[in-house]
Amino acid sequence: MRISKTTLKADALLLLTAAIWGSAFVAQRSGMESIGPFAFNAVRFAVGALSVLPLFFVMRRRARGAGPAGPAGQ
């Protein structure tokens, strides 16, 4: 049985997601020992927003460059 590149890539991304998700629990426990819950959540959501912000600008730029027909050229 041969595994396609798409399947291998999907499995690798799923494993990476599980590793990040699992390590987040350790970070949360450590973070909650040093600061309060509201400050911890504020920092966590700020880091999340800053990490998504570049993606937002890239997607916005692509949408503007696609023209009136849309990104798929429909």
C-alpha positions as CSV (number, residue, x, y, z in Angstrom):
1,M,0.0,0.0,0.0
2,R,1.4,3.4,-1.0
3,I,0.8,6.6,1.0
4,S,0.2,9.7,-1.0
5,K,1.9,13.0,-0.3
6,T,-1.4,14.6,0.6
7,T,-2.1,11.9,3.2
8,L,1.4,12.2,4.7
9,K,1.2,16.0,4.9
10,A,-2.3,15.8,6.5
11,D,-1.0,13.3,9.1
12,A,2.1,15.4,9.9
13,L,0.0,18.5,10.3
14,L,-2.4,16.7,12.6
15,L,0.5,15.4,14.7
16,L,1.9,18.9,14.9
17,T,-1.4,20.3,16.0
18,A,-1.7,17.6,18.7
19,A,1.8,18.4,20.0
20,I,1.1,22.2,20.1
21,W,-2.2,21.5,21.8
22,G,-0.7,19.2,24.4
23,S,2.2,21.5,25.2
24,A,-0.2,24.4,25.8
25,F,-1.6,22.7,28.9
26,V,1.9,22.7,30.5
27,A,2.3,26.4,29.5
28,Q,-1.1,27.3,31.0
29,R,-0.3,25.6,34.3
30,S,3.0,27.4,34.6
31,G,1.5,30.7,33.5
32,M,-1.3,30.5,36.0
33,E,1.2,30.1,38.9
34,S,2.8,33.4,38.2
35,I,0.0,35.7,37.1
36,G,-3.8,35.8,37.6
37,P,-6.3,34.2,35.3
38,F,-7.5,37.5,33.7
39,A,-4.0,38.7,32.9
40,F,-3.1,35.3,31.6
41,N,-6.0,35.2,29.2
42,A,-5.4,38.8,28.1
43,V,-1.8,37.9,27.2
44,R,-2.8,34.6,25.6
45,F,-5.5,36.3,23.3
46,A,-3.1,39.2,22.5
47,V,-0.4,36.7,21.3
48,G,-3.1,34.9,19.3
49,A,-4.3,38.0,17.7
50,L,-0.8,39.2,16.8
51,S,0.0,35.8,15.3
52,V,-3.1,35.9,13.0
53,L,-2.7,39.6,12.1
54,P,-0.1,38.9,9.3
55,L,-2.4,36.3,7.8
56,F,-5.2,38.8,7.8
57,F,-3.2,41.3,5.8
58,V,-1.9,38.7,3.3
59,M,-5.5,37.4,2.7
60,R,-6.8,41.0,2.4
61,R,-4.1,41.9,-0.2
62,R,-4.9,38.8,-2.2
63,A,-8.6,39.6,-2.2
64,R,-7.9,43.1,-3.5
65,G,-5.6,41.9,-6.2
66,A,-8.1,39.3,-7.5
67,G,-10.3,41.9,-9.1
68,P,-14.1,42.1,-9.3
69,A,-14.5,38.5,-10.4
70,G,-13.2,37.1,-7.0
71,P,-10.2,34.9,-6.2
72,A,-11.5,31.9,-8.1
73,G,-12.1,33.9,-11.3
74,Q,-15.8,33.1,-11.3
